[in-house]
Amino acid sequence: ARAMNRLKGAKKGTPTATDADIVRRRWVLVDVDPVRGVGKVDVSSTVDELRLSVETAKAVKEYNQAGGMPDPRMALSGNGVHLLYPVDLPNDDKSRDDIQGLLNMLSRLFSTPKIKIDVSVFNAGRITKLYGTVARKGDNHPLRPWRRSELIPMK
């Protein structure tokens, strides 16, 4: 009832969806991001950093497929890659713990000094990218450009 059938701007401290507001999980998000270096977390990724994210996401997909997971949807977040796995799980402690365990395992296997699997996106109320919006970290620089987030075909 906070914003029935309408968008409402959020300010710091404004209530948003919490884990308790979620009934079921329909997607598991695996967020593959480049490590942009000390002092560079608030800037867009370079072409090479984004390419490394795509290559790593493909390796994660292949690993998960070998383990029996379904094909994910793939999306550019603007600076990295999202793998979105379809699921139908209750929002309970077991689902949360299973997803957190999956992300921690993938991080141990695929994170490097240049790339990281974000292990913080396990909770049900996590806000993620609205695809089609522009990721605007730092200035729109030729080497670190702003990019539109988008669902992309997985090859």
C-alpha positions as CSV (number, residue, x, y, z in Angstrom):
1,A,0.0,0.0,0.0
2,R,3.0,2.3,0.0
3,A,2.7,2.9,-3.7
4,M,-0.2,1.0,-5.2
5,N,0.1,0.8,-9.0
6,R,2.4,3.7,-9.2
7,L,6.1,4.6,-9.0
8,K,7.2,6.5,-6.0
9,G,10.7,8.0,-5.7
10,A,12.8,6.7,-2.9
11,K,15.0,8.8,-0.7
12,K,17.6,7.6,1.8
13,G,15.7,6.2,4.8
14,T,12.5,5.6,2.8
15,P,11.1,2.1,3.3
16,T,11.6,-0.3,0.3
17,A,10.9,-4.0,-0.2
18,T,12.5,-6.2,2.4
19,D,13.2,-9.9,2.4
20,A,9.9,-10.4,4.4
21,D,7.9,-8.8,1.5
22,I,9.0,-11.5,-1.0
23,V,6.8,-14.7,-1.2
24,R,8.7,-16.7,-3.8
25,R,12.0,-16.5,-5.6
26,R,11.8,-16.6,-9.4
27,W,15.4,-15.8,-10.3
28,V,18.9,-16.4,-8.9
29,L,21.2,-13.5,-9.8
30,V,24.9,-14.2,-10.4
31,D,26.6,-10.8,-10.8
32,V,30.0,-10.9,-12.5
33,D,31.9,-7.6,-12.2
34,P,35.4,-6.4,-13.1
35,V,37.6,-5.1,-10.3
36,R,38.4,-1.6,-11.4
37,G,41.2,-1.0,-8.9
38,V,41.7,1.1,-5.9
39,G,39.8,4.4,-6.1
40,K,38.0,3.3,-9.3
41,V,34.9,1.6,-7.9
42,D,32.8,4.7,-8.9
43,V,33.8,4.6,-12.6
44,S,32.5,2.7,-15.5
45,S,34.4,-0.4,-16.8
46,T,36.7,-0.3,-19.8
47,V,36.0,-2.4,-22.9
48,D,38.6,-4.9,-21.8
49,E,37.2,-5.1,-18.2
50,L,33.7,-5.7,-19.7
51,R,35.0,-8.3,-22.1
52,L,36.6,-10.2,-19.1
53,S,33.3,-10.1,-17.3
54,V,31.6,-11.6,-20.4
55,E,34.2,-14.3,-20.7
56,T,34.0,-15.2,-17.0
57,A,30.2,-15.2,-17.1
58,K,30.4,-17.8,-20.0
59,A,32.7,-19.9,-17.9
60,V,30.3,-19.7,-14.9
61,K,27.4,-20.7,-17.2
62,E,29.3,-23.7,-18.5
63,Y,30.3,-24.8,-15.0
64,N,26.7,-24.5,-13.8
65,Q,25.4,-26.4,-16.8
66,A,27.8,-29.3,-16.1
67,G,26.3,-29.3,-12.6
68,G,22.7,-29.6,-13.9
69,M,21.6,-26.0,-13.7
70,P,19.3,-24.6,-16.4
71,D,20.3,-22.1,-19.0
72,P,20.4,-18.6,-17.6
73,R,19.4,-15.4,-19.2
74,M,22.4,-13.1,-19.7
75,A,22.4,-9.3,-19.3
76,L,24.9,-6.5,-19.4
77,S,24.6,-4.5,-16.2
78,G,26.4,-1.6,-17.9
79,N,29.7,-2.5,-16.3
80,G,29.6,-6.2,-15.8
81,V,27.4,-9.2,-16.5
82,H,24.3,-10.7,-14.8
83,L,23.4,-14.4,-15.2
84,L,19.8,-14.8,-14.3
85,Y,18.8,-18.4,-13.5
86,P,15.1,-19.3,-13.5
87,V,13.9,-20.9,-10.2
88,D,10.7,-21.5,-8.3
89,L,11.7,-21.5,-4.7
90,P,10.0,-20.4,-1.5
91,N,11.5,-17.4,0.2
92,D,12.7,-19.3,3.3
93,D,16.0,-19.7,5.2
94,K,16.9,-22.8,3.2
95,S,16.6,-21.1,-0.2
96,R,18.5,-18.1,1.1
97,D,21.3,-20.3,2.5
98,D,21.4,-22.4,-0.7
99,I,21.8,-19.3,-2.9
100,Q,24.3,-17.8,-0.6
101,G,26.3,-21.0,-0.7
102,L,26.1,-21.1,-4.5
103,L,27.4,-17.6,-4.8
104,N,30.2,-18.2,-2.3
105,M,31.3,-21.3,-4.2
106,L,31.2,-19.5,-7.5
107,S,33.3,-16.7,-6.0
108,R,35.9,-19.2,-4.8
109,L,36.1,-20.8,-8.2
110,F,35.9,-17.7,-10.5
111,S,36.9,-14.6,-8.6
112,T,40.4,-13.3,-9.4
113,P,42.3,-10.1,-8.8
114,K,40.6,-8.8,-12.0
115,I,37.1,-10.1,-11.6
116,K,34.7,-10.8,-8.8
117,I,31.5,-12.8,-8.3
118,D,29.3,-10.6,-6.0
119,V,28.4,-12.7,-3.0
120,S,26.1,-10.0,-1.5
121,V,23.2,-10.6,-3.8
122,F,21.7,-13.7,-2.1
123,N,18.9,-12.1,-0.2
124,A,15.3,-12.1,-1.6
125,G,14.7,-8.3,-1.3
126,R,17.8,-7.4,-3.2
127,I,17.3,-4.6,-5.7
128,T,19.0,-5.1,-9.0
129,K,19.3,-3.4,-12.4
130,L,16.3,-2.3,-14.3
131,Y,17.4,-3.4,-17.8
132,G,17.2,-0.6,-20.4
133,T,18.6,2.0,-18.0
134,V,22.0,3.6,-18.3
135,A,24.8,2.8,-15.8
136,R,26.3,6.1,-15.0
137,K,29.4,5.6,-12.8
138,G,31.7,8.5,-12.9
139,D,32.0,10.8,-15.9
140,N,31.1,9.5,-19.4
141,H,34.8,9.1,-20.5
142,P,35.9,7.6,-23.9
143,L,37.9,4.9,-22.0
144,R,35.2,4.3,-19.4
145,P,31.9,5.1,-21.1
146,W,28.4,5.0,-19.8
147,R,26.5,2.0,-21.1
148,R,22.9,0.9,-21.4
149,S,22.0,-2.2,-19.4
150,E,20.3,-4.9,-21.5
151,L,19.3,-8.5,-21.9
152,I,21.6,-10.1,-24.4
153,P,21.7,-13.5,-26.2
154,M,24.0,-16.0,-24.6
155,K,26.3,-17.6,-27.2
